[in-house]
Amino acid sequence: MKSVYLAFRAAVLHFLDDPDNDLESPHLEYFPDGILLTHQGYIVELGAAEQMLASLPADCELIHYPDHLLIPGLIDTHIHYPQTDMIAAYGEQLLQWLETYTFPTERQFADKAHAREVAEFFLDELLRNGTTTALVFGTVHPASVEAFFEAAEARNLRMIAGKVLMDRHCPAYLQDTPETAYTDSKTLIEKWHGRGRLSYAVTPRFAPTSSREQLAKAGELLTEYPDVYLHTHVAENHAEVAWVADLFPESRSYLDVYQQYGLLRPRAVLAHCIHLDAEDRACMATTGTAAVFCPSSNLFIGSGLFDLHLTKEADVRVGLGTDVGGGNYFSLLRGINDAYKITQLLGKKLSAFQALYLATLGGAKALYLDDKIGNFAVGKEADFVVLNLKATPLLTRRLQHCQSLHDQLFAILMLGDDRLVTASYVMGKAAFKV
């Protein structure tokens, strides 16, 4: 009979709470030689191998990863699966980029077979990069969401997704209406939200492509289904912000448009949040709305520099996102690399501990899933990643010269990418393995 207990032995690192930029944070737990014990997909115990080896259950299978680091599964809090095939598109900033690349690419997702093929590749790519949970844009087509959820359910992944709402300022072939946006979303919510490890997000693309009537319908859905998510963009690009000011002159700010339609609340997640002011950030904190730091796309599309420190000082929940295809990679390790550089450009610092926290427990808190994922607390779902500390000659050499845990983790994050990921585990089972 196959063992129901699995013990994973490696170096183990996770966070109990936000470490801020404290290089000696008490909220970090690290075992140079640790064991993570799981049972039927859930975490049973974590500790030092020396203490745990003698007391492991008799039917336990021990899986040893020497020279590896085990961390919680990475959480991508903003990404577009339909944009997989247009990643690394040349030469445009946000609004022209949407017209030139995004809208023509998304047109293809009316075809469910096409959507399913892209969804399968997309999920493979997430897992290959160590991402086990994501908040994901579909397209305006309900079939795009059906295909995504079917593929995610088959892999038992914790995923959140939704159909785009878009009834103006886009090609006719991508437009819905306030009524169809409402009825299609309602149908998808009732079929998929809370099914297995899946959740639904009401998903207006951004304020310019939704009429007032459609934004009101999005608010109705959130009122009817208070535990679903709201997923959209805000204040990414200066031209976009100016456009919103013209379209909604009655609103104090871009963010205020969403507040006026009742869209800001716990489980509302807004990507970018670059060009906000103190009043906007205070509103996000008060309403429990989360911000997503998308360093790759902010740089790639030339949108600006997200101020992580100001946002966190305002007590806003923050997650990390790759924003594929505006972002030019799937790897949250590379995302951390760019996040560090952006904070440097703003004259501030981002510690290795704070950076990894954003991609794990911080992301879980942004999604209000920290009771289920994000660290190795007993009873949580056993989603985790195994990183090879000898994945490249340069990393191997650099780690030999590190003097502290922080130095080691910083080198891993700055030199890391998909080559480090030996395995991604989902509910205690290998979903990707080199």
C-alpha positions as CSV (number, residue, x, y, z in Angstrom):
1,M,0.0,0.0,0.0
2,K,1.4,3.4,-1.0
3,S,2.5,5.7,1.9
4,V,0.1,8.5,2.8
5,Y,2.8,10.4,4.7
6,L,5.5,12.1,2.7
7,A,8.6,13.8,4.3
8,F,10.7,16.2,2.3
9,R,14.2,16.8,3.5
10,A,16.2,19.9,2.4
11,A,17.0,23.3,3.6
12,V,13.7,24.9,4.4
13,L,12.7,28.6,4.5
14,H,9.4,30.3,5.1
15,F,7.8,33.3,6.8
16,L,5.5,33.5,9.8
17,D,4.6,37.2,9.1
18,D,5.9,40.2,7.2
19,P,9.7,40.5,7.8
20,D,9.8,44.1,6.4
21,N,13.4,44.9,5.6
22,D,14.7,43.5,8.9
23,L,17.8,41.4,8.1
24,E,17.4,39.7,11.5
25,S,13.6,39.3,11.3
26,P,11.9,37.1,13.9
27,H,9.2,36.3,11.4
28,L,11.5,34.1,9.4
29,E,11.9,30.4,10.0
30,Y,14.9,28.6,8.5
31,F,16.2,25.0,8.8
32,P,19.6,24.4,7.1
33,D,18.6,20.7,7.2
34,G,14.9,20.5,7.7
35,I,12.0,18.1,7.1
36,L,8.5,19.1,5.8
37,L,6.1,16.3,6.7
38,T,2.8,16.1,4.7
39,H,-0.2,13.9,4.9
40,Q,-2.8,13.6,2.0
41,G,-1.7,17.0,0.7
42,Y,-1.6,19.0,3.9
43,I,1.3,20.1,6.1
44,V,1.6,18.0,9.3
45,E,4.9,19.2,10.8
46,L,8.1,21.2,10.0
47,G,11.3,21.0,11.9
48,A,15.0,20.2,12.0
49,A,15.8,16.8,10.4
50,E,17.9,15.8,13.5
51,Q,14.8,16.1,15.7
52,M,12.2,14.7,13.3
53,L,14.0,11.7,11.7
54,A,13.5,9.4,14.6
55,S,9.8,10.2,15.0
56,L,8.5,10.0,11.4
57,P,5.5,7.7,10.9
58,A,6.3,4.1,10.1
59,D,4.7,4.3,6.7
60,C,6.4,7.6,5.8
61,E,8.3,8.0,2.5
62,L,11.3,10.2,2.9
63,I,12.3,12.3,-0.2
64,H,15.7,13.8,0.2
65,Y,16.9,16.9,-1.8
66,P,20.6,17.6,-0.8
67,D,21.9,21.0,-1.9
68,H,18.3,22.3,-2.4
69,L,16.1,24.9,-0.7
70,L,12.5,24.2,-0.1
71,I,10.2,27.3,-0.1
72,P,6.4,27.8,-0.3
73,G,4.9,27.8,-3.7
74,L,5.2,31.1,-5.5
75,I,2.0,33.2,-5.9
76,D,1.6,35.4,-9.0
77,T,-1.1,37.9,-8.2
78,H,-1.5,39.4,-11.7
79,I,-1.0,37.6,-15.0
80,H,-2.9,37.2,-18.4
81,Y,-2.9,33.7,-19.7
82,P,-4.3,34.7,-23.2
83,Q,-1.2,36.9,-23.7
84,T,1.2,33.9,-23.5
85,D,1.8,33.9,-27.3
86,M,2.5,37.7,-27.5
87,I,5.0,37.8,-24.7
88,A,8.1,39.9,-25.6
89,A,6.3,42.1,-28.2
90,Y,8.3,45.1,-29.4
91,G,8.1,48.8,-29.0
92,E,4.8,50.1,-27.6
93,Q,3.6,51.7,-24.4
94,L,0.4,50.7,-22.8
95,L,-2.5,52.1,-24.9
96,Q,-0.9,51.4,-28.3
97,W,0.4,48.1,-27.0
98,L,-3.2,47.0,-26.3
99,E,-4.3,48.0,-29.8
100,T,-1.3,46.5,-31.6
101,Y,-0.8,43.3,-29.8
102,T,-3.3,42.5,-27.1
103,F,-6.7,42.8,-28.8
104,P,-5.8,40.8,-31.9
105,T,-4.3,38.1,-29.8
106,E,-7.3,37.8,-27.5
107,R,-9.7,37.6,-30.4
108,Q,-8.5,33.9,-30.9
109,F,-10.0,32.9,-27.5
110,A,-13.5,32.7,-28.8
111,D,-12.3,29.2,-29.9
112,K,-12.3,27.0,-26.8
113,A,-9.9,24.5,-28.3
114,H,-7.4,27.2,-28.9
115,A,-8.0,28.5,-25.3
116,R,-7.5,25.1,-23.9
117,E,-4.2,24.5,-25.7
118,V,-2.8,27.9,-24.5
119,A,-4.1,27.2,-20.9
120,E,-2.3,23.9,-20.8
121,F,1.0,25.5,-21.9
122,F,0.5,28.4,-19.6
123,L,0.0,26.2,-16.5
124,D,3.0,24.0,-17.5
125,E,5.1,27.2,-17.7
126,L,3.9,28.5,-14.3
127,L,4.8,25.2,-12.6
128,R,8.1,25.1,-14.4
129,N,8.9,28.4,-12.8
130,G,7.7,27.5,-9.3
131,T,4.4,29.3,-9.4
132,T,1.6,27.2,-7.8
133,T,-1.1,29.9,-7.4
134,A,-2.1,32.8,-9.7
135,L,-4.8,35.4,-10.2
136,V,-5.4,35.2,-13.9
137,F,-7.1,37.3,-16.6
138,G,-9.1,35.5,-19.3
139,T,-10.6,37.3,-22.3
140,V,-14.1,38.6,-22.9
141,H,-15.1,35.1,-24.1
142,P,-16.7,32.8,-21.5
143,A,-15.0,29.9,-23.3
144,S,-11.6,31.3,-22.3
145,V,-12.5,30.9,-18.6
146,E,-14.1,27.5,-19.1
147,A,-11.0,26.2,-20.8
148,F,-8.7,27.7,-18.1
149,F,-10.7,26.3,-15.2
150,E,-10.9,22.9,-16.8
151,A,-7.1,22.7,-17.2
152,A,-6.5,24.0,-13.7
153,E,-9.0,21.7,-12.1
154,A,-7.4,18.7,-13.8
155,R,-4.1,19.6,-12.0
156,N,-5.8,20.4,-8.7
157,L,-4.3,23.9,-8.7
158,R,-5.4,26.8,-6.6
159,M,-6.2,29.3,-9.3
160,I,-8.4,32.4,-9.6
161,A,-9.7,33.6,-13.0
162,G,-12.4,35.6,-14.6
163,K,-14.0,36.7,-17.9
164,V,-13.0,40.2,-19.0
165,L,-15.8,42.8,-19.0
166,M,-15.3,45.3,-21.9
167,D,-18.1,47.1,-23.6
168,R,-16.4,50.1,-25.2
169,H,-13.2,51.6,-26.5
170,C,-12.1,48.3,-27.9
171,P,-12.6,46.4,-31.2
172,A,-16.2,45.3,-31.8
173,Y,-15.1,41.7,-32.0
174,L,-14.1,41.9,-28.3
175,Q,-17.1,43.8,-26.9
176,D,-19.7,42.5,-24.6
177,T,-22.6,44.5,-23.0
178,P,-23.4,45.4,-19.4
179,E,-26.1,42.7,-19.5
180,T,-24.1,39.9,-21.1
181,A,-21.1,40.8,-18.9
182,Y,-23.4,40.2,-15.9
183,T,-25.1,37.1,-17.1
184,D,-22.0,35.4,-18.5
185,S,-20.1,36.2,-15.3
186,K,-23.0,35.0,-13.1
187,T,-23.1,31.6,-15.0
188,L,-19.3,31.2,-14.6
189,I,-19.4,32.1,-10.9
190,E,-22.1,29.6,-10.2
191,K,-20.3,26.8,-12.0
192,W,-16.7,27.4,-10.9
193,H,-16.4,29.6,-7.8
194,G,-15.4,27.4,-4.9
195,R,-15.2,24.3,-7.0
196,G,-12.2,22.3,-5.7
197,R,-9.4,24.9,-5.4
198,L,-10.8,27.3,-7.9
199,S,-12.2,30.8,-7.3
200,Y,-13.7,33.4,-9.6
201,A,-12.8,37.0,-10.2
202,V,-15.1,39.7,-11.6
203,T,-12.7,41.2,-14.2
204,P,-13.3,44.6,-15.8
205,R,-10.2,45.1,-18.0
206,F,-9.8,48.7,-16.7
207,A,-12.1,51.7,-16.3
208,P,-11.7,53.1,-19.9
209,T,-13.1,49.9,-21.5
210,S,-16.2,49.6,-19.2
211,S,-19.1,52.0,-19.3
212,R,-20.7,53.3,-16.2
213,E,-23.5,50.8,-16.6
214,Q,-21.0,47.9,-16.9
215,L,-19.1,49.0,-13.8
216,A,-22.4,49.1,-11.9
217,K,-23.1,45.5,-13.1
218,A,-19.7,44.5,-11.8
219,G,-20.7,46.0,-8.4
220,E,-24.0,44.1,-8.5
221,L,-22.1,40.8,-9.0
222,L,-19.8,41.6,-6.0
223,T,-22.8,42.3,-3.8
224,E,-24.6,39.1,-4.9
225,Y,-21.4,37.0,-4.5
226,P,-19.4,38.7,-1.7
227,D,-16.7,36.1,-1.6
228,V,-15.6,36.4,-5.2
229,Y,-12.7,38.5,-6.3
230,L,-12.4,41.8,-8.2
231,H,-9.4,41.9,-10.6
232,T,-8.5,44.9,-12.7
233,H,-5.9,47.5,-13.5
234,V,-5.4,51.0,-12.1
235,A,-3.0,53.9,-12.7
236,E,-0.4,52.1,-14.8
237,N,0.5,54.7,-17.4
238,H,0.3,58.5,-17.5
239,A,-1.7,58.6,-20.7
240,E,-4.2,56.1,-19.3
241,V,-4.6,58.2,-16.1
242,A,-5.3,61.3,-18.2
243,W,-7.8,59.3,-20.3
244,V,-9.7,58.1,-17.2
245,A,-9.9,61.7,-15.9
246,D,-11.5,62.8,-19.2
247,L,-13.9,59.8,-19.2
248,F,-14.9,60.1,-15.5
249,P,-14.7,63.9,-14.6
250,E,-17.0,63.3,-11.6
251,S,-14.4,61.1,-9.9
252,R,-11.6,62.5,-7.7
253,S,-9.0,60.0,-9.1
254,Y,-8.7,56.9,-11.2
255,L,-9.0,54.8,-8.1
256,D,-12.1,56.7,-7.1
257,V,-13.9,55.5,-10.2
258,Y,-13.8,51.9,-8.8
259,Q,-14.7,53.1,-5.3
260,Q,-17.8,54.9,-6.6
261,Y,-19.1,51.7,-8.1
262,G,-18.5,49.7,-5.0
263,L,-15.6,47.6,-6.4
264,L,-13.0,48.3,-3.6
265,R,-13.3,45.7,-0.8
266,P,-11.5,42.7,0.6
267,R,-10.5,40.4,-2.3
268,A,-10.3,43.3,-4.7
269,V,-6.9,43.2,-6.4
270,L,-5.6,46.1,-8.5
271,A,-2.6,45.7,-10.7
272,H,0.1,48.4,-11.0
273,C,-1.0,51.2,-8.7
274,I,1.9,53.3,-9.9
275,H,0.4,56.8,-10.2
276,L,-1.6,57.0,-7.0
277,D,-1.6,59.6,-4.3
278,A,-1.8,59.3,-0.5
279,E,-5.6,59.6,-0.5
280,D,-5.8,56.7,-2.9
281,R,-3.5,54.5,-0.9
282,A,-5.5,55.3,2.3
283,C,-8.7,54.3,0.5
284,M,-7.1,51.0,-0.5
285,A,-6.0,50.3,3.0
286,T,-9.4,51.2,4.5
287,T,-11.3,49.0,2.0
288,G,-8.9,46.0,2.2
289,T,-8.0,46.3,-1.5
290,A,-4.7,44.9,-2.5
291,A,-2.1,46.3,-4.9
292,V,0.1,44.2,-7.2
293,F,3.7,45.2,-7.9
294,C,4.4,44.2,-11.5
295,P,8.1,45.2,-12.0
296,S,8.7,43.4,-15.3
297,S,5.8,45.0,-17.2
298,N,6.3,48.4,-15.5
299,L,9.8,48.4,-17.0
300,F,9.0,46.6,-20.3
301,I,6.1,48.8,-21.3
302,G,7.8,51.9,-19.8
303,S,4.9,52.7,-17.4
304,G,6.8,53.9,-14.3
305,L,8.2,52.8,-10.9
306,F,5.9,51.4,-8.3
307,D,6.7,52.7,-4.8
308,L,6.6,49.6,-2.6
309,H,7.6,51.5,0.5
310,L,4.9,54.2,0.3
311,T,2.3,51.5,-0.4
312,K,3.3,49.3,2.5
313,E,3.6,52.3,4.8
314,A,0.0,53.1,4.0
315,D,-0.9,49.6,5.3
316,V,-2.0,48.3,1.8
317,R,-1.7,44.6,1.1
318,V,0.8,44.0,-1.7
319,G,1.5,41.0,-3.9
320,L,3.9,40.4,-6.8
321,G,2.9,39.8,-10.4
322,T,4.6,39.0,-13.6
323,D,1.9,40.5,-15.8
324,V,2.6,38.2,-18.7
325,G,2.4,39.3,-21.6
326,G,3.3,42.9,-20.6
327,G,5.9,41.3,-18.4
328,N,8.5,39.4,-20.5
329,Y,8.9,36.3,-18.2
330,F,7.0,33.9,-16.1
331,S,9.6,33.6,-13.3
332,L,8.7,35.4,-10.1
333,L,12.4,34.9,-9.2
334,R,13.2,37.3,-12.1
335,G,10.4,39.5,-10.9
336,I,12.0,39.8,-7.5
337,N,15.2,40.8,-9.3
338,D,13.5,43.6,-11.1
339,A,11.6,44.6,-8.0
340,Y,14.9,45.1,-6.2
341,K,16.2,47.3,-9.0
342,I,13.1,49.5,-9.0
343,T,13.4,50.1,-5.3
344,Q,17.0,51.0,-5.9
345,L,16.0,53.6,-8.5
346,L,13.6,55.1,-5.9
347,G,16.5,55.4,-3.5
348,K,15.2,52.7,-1.2
349,K,16.0,49.1,-0.4
350,L,14.3,45.7,-0.7
351,S,15.7,43.0,1.4
352,A,15.8,39.4,0.2
353,F,13.5,38.4,3.0
354,Q,10.9,41.1,2.1
355,A,11.2,40.2,-1.6
356,L,10.5,36.5,-1.1
357,Y,7.7,37.3,1.4
358,L,6.0,39.3,-1.3
359,A,6.0,36.2,-3.6
360,T,4.8,33.8,-0.9
361,L,2.9,34.8,2.3
362,G,2.5,38.4,1.1
363,G,0.8,37.2,-2.0
364,A,-1.4,34.9,0.0
365,K,-2.4,37.8,2.2
366,A,-3.1,40.0,-0.8
367,L,-5.5,37.3,-2.1
368,Y,-6.9,36.6,1.4
369,L,-5.7,33.0,1.1
370,D,-3.1,33.0,3.9
371,D,-5.3,30.6,5.9
372,K,-4.6,28.0,3.1
373,I,-1.2,28.8,1.4
374,G,1.8,31.0,1.7
375,N,3.9,29.3,4.3
376,F,4.4,26.0,6.1
377,A,2.0,26.4,9.0
378,V,0.5,23.1,10.1
379,G,-2.8,22.4,8.3
380,K,-2.1,24.4,5.2
381,E,-2.1,23.0,1.7
382,A,1.3,21.5,0.8
383,D,2.2,23.7,-2.3
384,F,5.9,24.2,-2.4
385,V,9.0,24.6,-4.6
386,V,12.4,22.9,-4.5
387,L,15.2,25.1,-5.6
388,N,18.6,23.7,-6.8
389,L,21.4,25.7,-5.0
390,K,23.8,24.3,-7.6
391,A,21.7,25.0,-10.6
392,T,24.4,27.1,-12.3
393,P,28.2,27.4,-12.0
394,L,27.9,31.1,-11.1
395,L,25.3,30.5,-8.3
396,T,27.4,27.6,-6.9
397,R,30.5,29.8,-6.8
398,R,28.7,32.8,-5.4
399,L,27.1,30.9,-2.5
400,Q,30.5,29.7,-1.3
401,H,31.3,33.3,-0.5
402,C,28.1,34.3,1.4
403,Q,28.5,35.1,5.0
404,S,24.9,35.1,6.2
405,L,21.5,33.6,5.4
406,H,20.4,37.0,4.0
407,D,23.4,37.1,1.7
408,Q,22.7,33.5,0.5
409,L,19.0,34.2,-0.2
410,F,19.8,37.5,-1.9
411,A,22.3,35.8,-4.2
412,I,19.7,33.1,-5.0
413,L,17.1,35.7,-5.9
414,M,19.3,37.9,-7.9
415,L,20.9,35.0,-9.9
416,G,17.8,32.8,-10.0
417,D,15.3,31.9,-12.7
418,D,13.5,28.8,-14.0
419,R,16.8,26.9,-14.0
420,L,16.7,26.7,-10.2
421,V,13.3,24.9,-10.1
422,T,13.9,21.2,-9.6
423,A,10.3,20.5,-8.7
424,S,7.0,22.1,-8.0
425,Y,4.6,20.3,-5.6
426,V,0.9,20.8,-5.5
427,M,-1.0,19.4,-2.5
428,G,2.1,17.3,-1.7
429,K,2.3,15.8,-5.2
430,A,5.0,16.6,-7.9
431,A,3.3,18.7,-10.6
432,F,6.6,19.5,-12.2
433,K,9.9,17.8,-11.9
434,V,13.2,18.2,-13.8
